[in-house]
Amino acid sequence: MTWQLRRATVDDLDAIMKIESQVFTTDAWSSAIMRAELGDRHGYYVVAFPPDAPTQVDAYAGLRSPLREPQADIQTIAVAESTRRRGLGRVLMLHLISEARSRGAREIFLEVRDDNPSAQALYLSLGFEQIAVRPKYYQPDGVDAIIMRLVIPQPEMSVA
């Protein structure tokens, strides 16, 4: 299956929240927080959808990256259960890294649950490194957050 990406809008809020509540069962953001994120001028949120169903959201991801600031943060990324293990998370992450680079960021940070080894493996494969741990960060279950950082590589050009 293939997907297209587009910038998320408030019109996507219900679809995003459906995935949010399914993926992040114990620590999902509220609709009000997600709405604020979608409207934040320093934020950049995208949704992935099948080309033949543009209103269907299968995944989303968000970045906080003020223009010309050296640091950016991956705020969230979630892929619906039915579309996992097909590379969509990697596509979303690469897209956010590219967007952060275009805004002038040189580093990207993120936090990931200590009990989410598949997400950790994805981030490590993209060049992120673990730099710290926030004990008992995720509530209400008290799971540690692993803080990871990527020094954003410069784009490479080659002869086509």
Secondary structure, DSSP 8 states (H G I E B T S, - for coil): ---EEEE--GGGHHHHHHHHHHHSTTT---HHHHHHHHH-TTEEEEEEE-TT-TT---EEEEEE--TT-SEEEEEEEEE-GGG-SSSHHHHHHHHHHHHHHHTT-SEEEEEEETT-HHHHHHHHHTT-EEEEEEEEEETTTTEEEEEEEEE---------
